[in-house]
């Protein structure tokens, strides 16, 4: 069982996924702090000192906390825009690499090169 786990853990995809999860979790913490501690207080100040986290409607014992929903929507927007931006940048980098590969001179196999030389010699001798 340990050998099977070791084979799985050594594969590149598992390690890549692990790194992505750790970075994603850290990014989520960063976005949470950005929205909760900077963006929402600034929006609150601009709207007359409102605390969005406490905005709600009460219907008897039931609370509809729409302020938290607004904050969550801003979280989603920031994360979605960040992922969109990363995908766009990755696409541009990948496209540049593909174009560089296409621009490089094609590699001619030695036997094909030899055949081309023989052809050229035969053309010179008119055979």
mmCIF file of the C-alpha atoms, coordinates in Angstrom:
data_MODEL
# 
_entry.id   MODEL 
# 
loop_
_atom_site.group_PDB 
_atom_site.id 
_atom_site.type_symbol 
_atom_site.label_atom_id 
_atom_site.label_alt_id 
_atom_site.label_comp_id 
_atom_site.label_asym_id 
_atom_site.label_entity_id 
_atom_site.label_seq_id 
_atom_site.pdbx_PDB_ins_code 
_atom_site.Cartn_x 
_atom_site.Cartn_y 
_atom_site.Cartn_z 
_atom_site.occupancy 
_atom_site.B_iso_or_equiv 
_atom_site.pdbx_formal_charge 
_atom_site.auth_seq_id 
_atom_site.auth_comp_id 
_atom_site.auth_asym_id 
_atom_site.auth_atom_id 
_atom_site.pdbx_PDB_model_num 
ATOM 1   C CA . UNK A 1 1   ? 0.000   0.000  0.000   1.00 0.00 ? 1   UNK A CA 1 
ATOM 2   C CA . UNK A 1 2   ? 2.844   2.393  0.828   1.00 0.00 ? 2   UNK A CA 1 
ATOM 3   C CA . UNK A 1 3   ? 4.476   1.732  -2.567  1.00 0.00 ? 3   UNK A CA 1 
ATOM 4   C CA . UNK A 1 4   ? 1.225   2.546  -4.373  1.00 0.00 ? 4   UNK A CA 1 
ATOM 5   C CA . UNK A 1 5   ? 0.863   5.777  -2.420  1.00 0.00 ? 5   UNK A CA 1 
ATOM 6   C CA . UNK A 1 6   ? 4.487   6.687  -3.147  1.00 0.00 ? 6   UNK A CA 1 
ATOM 7   C CA . UNK A 1 7   ? 3.960   6.131  -6.897  1.00 0.00 ? 7   UNK A CA 1 
ATOM 8   C CA . UNK A 1 8   ? 0.856   8.314  -6.828  1.00 0.00 ? 8   UNK A CA 1 
ATOM 9   C CA . UNK A 1 9   ? 2.509   11.060 -4.777  1.00 0.00 ? 9   UNK A CA 1 
ATOM 10  C CA . UNK A 1 10  ? 5.579   11.194 -7.009  1.00 0.00 ? 10  UNK A CA 1 
ATOM 11  C CA . UNK A 1 11  ? 3.555   11.738 -10.178 1.00 0.00 ? 11  UNK A CA 1 
ATOM 12  C CA . UNK A 1 12  ? 3.717   15.342 -11.380 1.00 0.00 ? 12  UNK A CA 1 
ATOM 13  C CA . UNK A 1 13  ? -0.038  15.876 -11.522 1.00 0.00 ? 13  UNK A CA 1 
ATOM 14  C CA . UNK A 1 14  ? -0.593  15.121 -7.841  1.00 0.00 ? 14  UNK A CA 1 
ATOM 15  C CA . UNK A 1 15  ? 2.160   17.498 -6.821  1.00 0.00 ? 15  UNK A CA 1 
ATOM 16  C CA . UNK A 1 16  ? 0.837   20.202 -9.165  1.00 0.00 ? 16  UNK A CA 1 
ATOM 17  C CA . UNK A 1 17  ? -2.680  19.818 -7.763  1.00 0.00 ? 17  UNK A CA 1 
ATOM 18  C CA . UNK A 1 18  ? -1.365  19.994 -4.197  1.00 0.00 ? 18  UNK A CA 1 
ATOM 19  C CA . UNK A 1 19  ? 0.529   23.196 -4.932  1.00 0.00 ? 19  UNK A CA 1 
ATOM 20  C CA . UNK A 1 20  ? -2.548  24.651 -6.659  1.00 0.00 ? 20  UNK A CA 1 
ATOM 21  C CA . UNK A 1 21  ? -4.745  23.870 -3.637  1.00 0.00 ? 21  UNK A CA 1 
ATOM 22  C CA . UNK A 1 22  ? -2.287  25.495 -1.226  1.00 0.00 ? 22  UNK A CA 1 
ATOM 23  C CA . UNK A 1 23  ? -1.931  28.592 -3.418  1.00 0.00 ? 23  UNK A CA 1 
ATOM 24  C CA . UNK A 1 24  ? -5.702  28.740 -3.922  1.00 0.00 ? 24  UNK A CA 1 
ATOM 25  C CA . UNK A 1 25  ? -6.315  28.572 -0.184  1.00 0.00 ? 25  UNK A CA 1 
ATOM 26  C CA . UNK A 1 26  ? -3.779  31.326 0.444   1.00 0.00 ? 26  UNK A CA 1 
ATOM 27  C CA . UNK A 1 27  ? -5.323  33.425 -2.322  1.00 0.00 ? 27  UNK A CA 1 
ATOM 28  C CA . UNK A 1 28  ? -8.756  33.003 -0.740  1.00 0.00 ? 28  UNK A CA 1 
ATOM 29  C CA . UNK A 1 29  ? -7.404  34.238 2.609   1.00 0.00 ? 29  UNK A CA 1 
ATOM 30  C CA . UNK A 1 30  ? -5.833  37.220 0.818   1.00 0.00 ? 30  UNK A CA 1 
ATOM 31  C CA . UNK A 1 31  ? -9.086  38.093 -0.995  1.00 0.00 ? 31  UNK A CA 1 
ATOM 32  C CA . UNK A 1 32  ? -11.099 37.723 2.222   1.00 0.00 ? 32  UNK A CA 1 
ATOM 33  C CA . UNK A 1 33  ? -8.802  40.166 3.988   1.00 0.00 ? 33  UNK A CA 1 
ATOM 34  C CA . UNK A 1 34  ? -8.791  42.581 1.050   1.00 0.00 ? 34  UNK A CA 1 
ATOM 35  C CA . UNK A 1 35  ? -12.584 42.660 0.828   1.00 0.00 ? 35  UNK A CA 1 
ATOM 36  C CA . UNK A 1 36  ? -13.325 42.625 4.572   1.00 0.00 ? 36  UNK A CA 1 
ATOM 37  C CA . UNK A 1 37  ? -10.626 45.051 5.715   1.00 0.00 ? 37  UNK A CA 1 
ATOM 38  C CA . UNK A 1 38  ? -10.145 47.443 2.791   1.00 0.00 ? 38  UNK A CA 1 
ATOM 39  C CA . UNK A 1 39  ? -12.797 47.360 0.066   1.00 0.00 ? 39  UNK A CA 1 
ATOM 40  C CA . UNK A 1 40  ? -15.972 47.062 2.149   1.00 0.00 ? 40  UNK A CA 1 
ATOM 41  C CA . UNK A 1 41  ? -14.944 49.714 4.714   1.00 0.00 ? 41  UNK A CA 1 
ATOM 42  C CA . UNK A 1 42  ? -14.110 52.115 1.856   1.00 0.00 ? 42  UNK A CA 1 
ATOM 43  C CA . UNK A 1 43  ? -17.467 51.427 0.191   1.00 0.00 ? 43  UNK A CA 1 
ATOM 44  C CA . UNK A 1 44  ? -19.139 51.869 3.580   1.00 0.00 ? 44  UNK A CA 1 
ATOM 45  C CA . UNK A 1 45  ? -17.459 55.249 4.068   1.00 0.00 ? 45  UNK A CA 1 
ATOM 46  C CA . UNK A 1 46  ? -18.505 56.362 0.578   1.00 0.00 ? 46  UNK A CA 1 
ATOM 47  C CA . UNK A 1 47  ? -22.100 55.354 1.352   1.00 0.00 ? 47  UNK A CA 1 
ATOM 48  C CA . UNK A 1 48  ? -22.306 57.238 4.624   1.00 0.00 ? 48  UNK A CA 1 
ATOM 49  C CA . UNK A 1 49  ? -20.594 54.946 7.122   1.00 0.00 ? 49  UNK A CA 1 
ATOM 50  C CA . UNK A 1 50  ? -22.566 51.743 6.507   1.00 0.00 ? 50  UNK A CA 1 
ATOM 51  C CA . UNK A 1 51  ? -21.300 48.413 7.826   1.00 0.00 ? 51  UNK A CA 1 
ATOM 52  C CA . UNK A 1 52  ? -22.327 45.930 5.140   1.00 0.00 ? 52  UNK A CA 1 
ATOM 53  C CA . UNK A 1 53  ? -21.722 42.934 7.376   1.00 0.00 ? 53  UNK A CA 1 
ATOM 54  C CA . UNK A 1 54  ? -24.591 44.041 9.612   1.00 0.00 ? 54  UNK A CA 1 
ATOM 55  C CA . UNK A 1 55  ? -27.115 44.946 6.886   1.00 0.00 ? 55  UNK A CA 1 
ATOM 56  C CA . UNK A 1 56  ? -30.207 42.749 7.123   1.00 0.00 ? 56  UNK A CA 1 
ATOM 57  C CA . UNK A 1 57  ? -33.981 42.590 6.932   1.00 0.00 ? 57  UNK A CA 1 
ATOM 58  C CA . UNK A 1 58  ? -35.888 41.174 9.891   1.00 0.00 ? 58  UNK A CA 1 
ATOM 59  C CA . UNK A 1 59  ? -39.172 39.331 9.545   1.00 0.00 ? 59  UNK A CA 1 
ATOM 60  C CA . UNK A 1 60  ? -40.061 38.292 13.046  1.00 0.00 ? 60  UNK A CA 1 
ATOM 61  C CA . UNK A 1 61  ? -37.393 35.817 14.144  1.00 0.00 ? 61  UNK A CA 1 
ATOM 62  C CA . UNK A 1 62  ? -36.036 35.424 10.611  1.00 0.00 ? 62  UNK A CA 1 
ATOM 63  C CA . UNK A 1 63  ? -33.066 37.459 9.354   1.00 0.00 ? 63  UNK A CA 1 
ATOM 64  C CA . UNK A 1 64  ? -32.144 38.016 5.720   1.00 0.00 ? 64  UNK A CA 1 
ATOM 65  C CA . UNK A 1 65  ? -28.513 39.117 5.880   1.00 0.00 ? 65  UNK A CA 1 
ATOM 66  C CA . UNK A 1 66  ? -28.140 40.746 2.483   1.00 0.00 ? 66  UNK A CA 1 
ATOM 67  C CA . UNK A 1 67  ? -25.015 42.644 3.556   1.00 0.00 ? 67  UNK A CA 1 
ATOM 68  C CA . UNK A 1 68  ? -23.084 39.380 3.873   1.00 0.00 ? 68  UNK A CA 1 
ATOM 69  C CA . UNK A 1 69  ? -24.394 38.408 0.441   1.00 0.00 ? 69  UNK A CA 1 
ATOM 70  C CA . UNK A 1 70  ? -23.052 41.669 -1.018  1.00 0.00 ? 70  UNK A CA 1 
ATOM 71  C CA . UNK A 1 71  ? -19.647 40.955 0.543   1.00 0.00 ? 71  UNK A CA 1 
ATOM 72  C CA . UNK A 1 72  ? -19.669 37.403 -0.825  1.00 0.00 ? 72  UNK A CA 1 
ATOM 73  C CA . UNK A 1 73  ? -20.560 38.738 -4.267  1.00 0.00 ? 73  UNK A CA 1 
ATOM 74  C CA . UNK A 1 74  ? -17.553 41.052 -4.168  1.00 0.00 ? 74  UNK A CA 1 
ATOM 75  C CA . UNK A 1 75  ? -15.354 38.117 -3.088  1.00 0.00 ? 75  UNK A CA 1 
ATOM 76  C CA . UNK A 1 76  ? -16.628 36.122 -6.067  1.00 0.00 ? 76  UNK A CA 1 
ATOM 77  C CA . UNK A 1 77  ? -16.088 39.012 -8.456  1.00 0.00 ? 77  UNK A CA 1 
ATOM 78  C CA . UNK A 1 78  ? -12.475 39.530 -7.357  1.00 0.00 ? 78  UNK A CA 1 
ATOM 79  C CA . UNK A 1 79  ? -11.651 35.815 -7.539  1.00 0.00 ? 79  UNK A CA 1 
ATOM 80  C CA . UNK A 1 80  ? -13.353 35.417 -10.932 1.00 0.00 ? 80  UNK A CA 1 
ATOM 81  C CA . UNK A 1 81  ? -11.546 38.445 -12.375 1.00 0.00 ? 81  UNK A CA 1 
ATOM 82  C CA . UNK A 1 82  ? -8.219  37.203 -10.995 1.00 0.00 ? 82  UNK A CA 1 
ATOM 83  C CA . UNK A 1 83  ? -8.675  33.750 -12.497 1.00 0.00 ? 83  UNK A CA 1 
ATOM 84  C CA . UNK A 1 84  ? -9.776  35.275 -15.811 1.00 0.00 ? 84  UNK A CA 1 
ATOM 85  C CA . UNK A 1 85  ? -6.671  37.465 -15.818 1.00 0.00 ? 85  UNK A CA 1 
ATOM 86  C CA . UNK A 1 86  ? -4.384  34.511 -15.013 1.00 0.00 ? 86  UNK A CA 1 
ATOM 87  C CA . UNK A 1 87  ? -5.910  32.402 -17.791 1.00 0.00 ? 87  UNK A CA 1 
ATOM 88  C CA . UNK A 1 88  ? -5.491  35.276 -20.277 1.00 0.00 ? 88  UNK A CA 1 
ATOM 89  C CA . UNK A 1 89  ? -1.843  35.804 -19.300 1.00 0.00 ? 89  UNK A CA 1 
ATOM 90  C CA . UNK A 1 90  ? -1.168  32.061 -19.450 1.00 0.00 ? 90  UNK A CA 1 
ATOM 91  C CA . UNK A 1 91  ? -2.787  31.893 -22.896 1.00 0.00 ? 91  UNK A CA 1 
ATOM 92  C CA . UNK A 1 92  ? -0.613  34.732 -24.205 1.00 0.00 ? 92  UNK A CA 1 
ATOM 93  C CA . UNK A 1 93  ? 2.562   33.141 -22.838 1.00 0.00 ? 93  UNK A CA 1 
ATOM 94  C CA . UNK A 1 94  ? 1.621   29.758 -24.292 1.00 0.00 ? 94  UNK A CA 1 
ATOM 95  C CA . UNK A 1 95  ? 0.816   31.345 -27.665 1.00 0.00 ? 95  UNK A CA 1 
ATOM 96  C CA . UNK A 1 96  ? 4.202   33.123 -27.737 1.00 0.00 ? 96  UNK A CA 1 
ATOM 97  C CA . UNK A 1 97  ? 6.015   29.849 -27.035 1.00 0.00 ? 97  UNK A CA 1 
ATOM 98  C CA . UNK A 1 98  ? 4.062   28.077 -29.779 1.00 0.00 ? 98  UNK A CA 1 
ATOM 99  C CA . UNK A 1 99  ? 4.892   30.856 -32.239 1.00 0.00 ? 99  UNK A CA 1 
ATOM 100 C CA . UNK A 1 100 ? 8.602   30.650 -31.366 1.00 0.00 ? 100 UNK A CA 1 
ATOM 101 C CA . UNK A 1 101 ? 8.554   26.918 -32.056 1.00 0.00 ? 101 UNK A CA 1 
ATOM 102 C CA . UNK A 1 102 ? 6.883   27.518 -35.417 1.00 0.00 ? 102 UNK A CA 1 
ATOM 103 C CA . UNK A 1 103 ? 9.385   30.256 -36.340 1.00 0.00 ? 103 UNK A CA 1 
ATOM 104 C CA . UNK A 1 104 ? 12.390  28.033 -35.720 1.00 0.00 ? 104 UNK A CA 1 
ATOM 105 C CA . UNK A 1 105 ? 13.820  26.430 -38.822 1.00 0.00 ? 105 UNK A CA 1 
ATOM 106 C CA . UNK A 1 106 ? 12.522  22.923 -39.376 1.00 0.00 ? 106 UNK A CA 1 
ATOM 107 C CA . UNK A 1 107 ? 15.001  20.219 -38.495 1.00 0.00 ? 107 UNK A CA 1 
ATOM 108 C CA . UNK A 1 108 ? 15.947  18.216 -41.574 1.00 0.00 ? 108 UNK A CA 1 
ATOM 109 C CA . UNK A 1 109 ? 16.816  14.589 -41.006 1.00 0.00 ? 109 UNK A CA 1 
ATOM 110 C CA . UNK A 1 110 ? 20.351  13.637 -42.136 1.00 0.00 ? 110 UNK A CA 1 
ATOM 111 C CA . UNK A 1 111 ? 19.106  11.107 -44.690 1.00 0.00 ? 111 UNK A CA 1 
ATOM 112 C CA . UNK A 1 112 ? 16.768  13.682 -46.256 1.00 0.00 ? 112 UNK A CA 1 
ATOM 113 C CA . UNK A 1 113 ? 19.620  16.181 -46.406 1.00 0.00 ? 113 UNK A CA 1 
ATOM 114 C CA . UNK A 1 114 ? 21.846  13.581 -48.100 1.00 0.00 ? 114 UNK A CA 1 
ATOM 115 C CA . UNK A 1 115 ? 19.128  12.807 -50.641 1.00 0.00 ? 115 UNK A CA 1 
ATOM 116 C CA . UNK A 1 116 ? 18.783  16.529 -51.397 1.00 0.00 ? 116 UNK A CA 1 
ATOM 117 C CA . UNK A 1 117 ? 22.537  16.790 -52.017 1.00 0.00 ? 117 UNK A CA 1 
ATOM 118 C CA . UNK A 1 118 ? 22.440  13.777 -54.351 1.00 0.00 ? 118 UNK A CA 1 
ATOM 119 C CA . UNK A 1 119 ? 19.512  15.329 -56.215 1.00 0.00 ? 119 UNK A CA 1 
ATOM 120 C CA . UNK A 1 120 ? 21.381  18.600 -56.612 1.00 0.00 ? 120 UNK A CA 1 
ATOM 121 C CA . UNK A 1 121 ? 24.501  16.778 -57.922 1.00 0.00 ? 121 UNK A CA 1 
ATOM 122 C CA . UNK A 1 122 ? 22.401  14.836 -60.411 1.00 0.00 ? 122 UNK A CA 1 
ATOM 123 C CA . UNK A 1 123 ? 20.815  18.080 -61.609 1.00 0.00 ? 123 UNK A CA 1 
ATOM 124 C CA . UNK A 1 124 ? 24.277  19.555 -62.199 1.00 0.00 ? 124 UNK A CA 1 
ATOM 125 C CA . UNK A 1 125 ? 25.306  16.518 -64.274 1.00 0.00 ? 125 UNK A CA 1 
ATOM 126 C CA . UNK A 1 126 ? 21.965  16.525 -66.146 1.00 0.00 ? 126 UNK A CA 1 
ATOM 127 C CA . UNK A 1 127 ? 21.271  12.888 -65.418 1.00 0.00 ? 127 UNK A CA 1 
# 
